[in-house]
Amino acid sequence: MRTIPMTVALALFIGFTGCEKSPSPPAPSKPAAPTPPAPSPAASADGAVDVLGVTFRIPEGWTQVAPANSMRLAELVVPDAAGQPECSVVFSTAGGTVDSNLERWAGQVQPEAGGAKTEVQRSEVAGLRVSVGEWTGAFAGMGEAPARSGWTLRGAIVETPQGLLFVKMTGPREPMAAATESFNAMIAGLAAK
């Protein structure tokens, strides 16, 4: 058997690797067309909010706005007589149990002296369990400072197949009282897909 001297082997190696076809320069790419913003998955052209497989009719006079942050699935505002946002309605989801989330909401409102204790109403709507509670007092939300006195938090938790859906409405006591019927009708009229 013959051996190839090391210098010959090295020369062959360099020769073979040098014969590889060098890659062609990449073809100039066309600039990508701007992608239009995707519509909010909760937006609906027919005056409804679609979230977690549930549809809510937007009450007359209420306005859907872009969610203020990525934690919100959808958001509505209830304007005053001058058209300025007075109350907000946020649709969101999170972990935990129904009761732990109701307790968390209750902890966001320091009750007023002599105020009535809140009772949670539980019902079934469109085959889904729904829990609704309301708290009035000094509302601090998620640690907001200073707390806003004379505010109400009204919230519904809908137990959907995709998880807990929170519908949380906050605002000053008087406009919140005026919006109670519309809020309750929106919750009672929910439709499961």
C-alpha positions in Angstrom: 0.0 0.0 0.0 1.3 3.4 -0.9 1.1 6.4 1.4 0.6 9.9 0.2 3.1 12.3 1.6 1.5 14.9 4.0 2.3 17.8 1.7 0.5 16.2 -1.2 -2.6 15.5 1.0 -2.6 19.1 2.2 -2.3 20.4 -1.4 -5.1 18.2 -2.5 -7.3 19.3 0.4 -6.7 23.0 -0.3 -7.2 22.4 -4.0 -10.6 20.6 -3.5 -11.9 23.2 -1.0 -10.7 26.0 -3.2 -12.7 24.6 -6.1 -16.0 25.0 -4.3 -18.4 27.4 -6.0 -18.5 30.5 -4.0 -22.1 31.6 -3.1 -23.7 34.1 -5.4 -24.5 37.4 -3.8 -28.0 37.4 -2.6 -30.5 38.9 -4.9 -31.6 42.4 -3.9 -34.7 42.0 -1.8 -37.8 44.1 -2.3 -38.9 46.0 0.7 -41.7 44.3 2.5 -45.1 45.9 2.2 -46.2 47.3 5.5 -48.5 45.0 7.3 -51.8 46.6 8.2 -52.6 46.4 11.9 -54.6 43.4 12.8 -58.1 44.1 14.0 -58.7 43.6 17.7 -59.9 40.0 18.1 -62.6 41.4 20.4 -63.8 44.0 17.9 -67.0 43.3 16.0 -68.7 45.4 13.4 -72.1 44.7 14.7 -71.8 46.4 18.1 -70.6 43.4 20.1 -67.5 42.3 22.0 -66.2 38.8 21.3 -63.9 37.4 23.9 -63.0 33.8 25.1 -65.8 32.3 23.0 -68.5 34.7 24.5 -70.2 37.6 22.8 -71.6 40.7 24.6 -73.8 43.3 23.0 -72.4 46.8 23.6 -75.1 48.9 25.4 -76.3 51.9 23.6 -74.2 55.0 24.1 -71.1 53.0 25.3 -68.0 53.0 23.1 -65.5 50.4 22.3 -61.9 51.6 22.5 -58.5 50.1 21.9 -57.3 48.2 25.1 -55.0 50.4 27.2 -52.6 47.5 27.7 -51.9 43.9 26.6 -53.6 42.5 29.7 -57.0 43.6 28.5 -58.9 41.6 25.9 -61.3 44.5 25.2 -62.3 47.8 26.7 -65.4 50.0 26.7 -66.0 53.5 28.0 -69.3 54.9 29.3 -69.3 58.6 28.4 -70.9 61.4 30.4 -73.5 63.9 28.9 -70.6 65.8 27.3 -69.2 62.7 25.7 -66.2 62.4 28.0 -65.3 59.0 29.4 -66.7 58.6 32.9 -66.7 54.9 33.6 -64.6 52.1 32.0 -65.4 48.5 31.4 -62.4 46.1 31.0 -62.6 42.5 29.7 -59.7 40.4 30.9 -58.7 36.9 32.1 -56.4 35.5 34.7 -55.8 32.5 36.8 -57.2 31.7 40.3 -60.6 30.7 41.4 -63.8 32.7 41.1 -63.9 33.3 44.8 -60.2 34.3 45.0 -60.7 36.9 42.3 -63.9 38.2 43.9 -61.9 38.6 47.1 -59.1 40.4 45.2 -61.7 42.9 43.8 -63.2 43.5 47.2 -59.7 44.3 48.5 -59.4 47.0 45.9 -62.2 49.0 47.5 -62.1 50.3 51.1 -65.8 50.3 52.1 -67.4 53.5 53.4 -68.4 53.7 57.0 -71.9 52.1 57.4 -71.8 50.9 53.9 -73.7 47.7 53.1 -71.9 44.4 52.8 -71.6 43.2 49.2 -73.4 40.1 48.3 -72.3 38.2 45.2 -75.1 37.2 42.9 -74.6 33.8 41.1 -76.6 32.7 38.1 -76.3 30.8 34.9 -76.5 32.6 31.5 -76.3 30.8 28.2 -75.2 27.7 30.0 -72.3 29.4 31.7 -71.9 30.2 35.4 -71.7 33.9 36.2 -70.9 35.6 39.5 -71.5 39.4 39.9 -70.5 41.6 42.7 -70.4 45.3 43.5 -68.3 47.4 45.9 -68.4 51.1 46.7 -66.0 53.2 48.7 -62.4 54.4 48.2 -61.2 52.6 45.1 -57.4 51.9 44.9 -57.5 49.4 42.1 -54.2 47.6 41.6 -52.4 49.8 44.1 -53.3 53.2 42.5 -52.6 56.1 44.7 -54.3 58.1 45.9 -57.5 56.0 46.3 -60.6 57.6 44.6 -63.3 58.0 47.2 -67.0 57.5 46.2 -66.2 55.1 43.5 -67.8 51.8 42.6 -66.4 48.6 41.2 -68.9 46.3 39.6 -67.6 43.0 38.3 -68.8 39.8 36.6 -66.8 36.6 36.3 -68.0 34.3 33.5 -66.8 30.7 33.7 -66.1 29.9 30.0 -64.6 26.7 28.6 -61.5 28.8 27.8 -61.0 30.1 31.3 -62.4 32.8 33.6 -63.5 35.9 31.9 -63.6 39.1 33.9 -65.9 42.0 33.1 -64.9 44.8 35.5 -66.5 48.2 35.4 -65.3 51.1 37.5 -66.2 54.8 37.9 -67.7 57.4 40.2 -70.7 56.3 42.2 -73.5 58.3 40.5 -72.6 57.4 36.8 -72.0 53.8 37.9 -75.5 53.7 39.5 -76.9 55.1 36.2 -75.2 52.4 34.2 -76.3 49.5 36.4 -79.2 48.5 34.2 -77.1 48.5 31.0 -74.3 46.6 32.7 -76.7 44.0 34.0 -78.4 43.7 30.6 -75.1 43.2 28.8 -74.2 40.4 31.2 -77.6 38.8 31.1 -77.6 38.9 27.3 -74.2 37.2 26.8 -74.1 34.5 24.1 -71.7 31.5 24.1 -70.4 30.4 20.8 
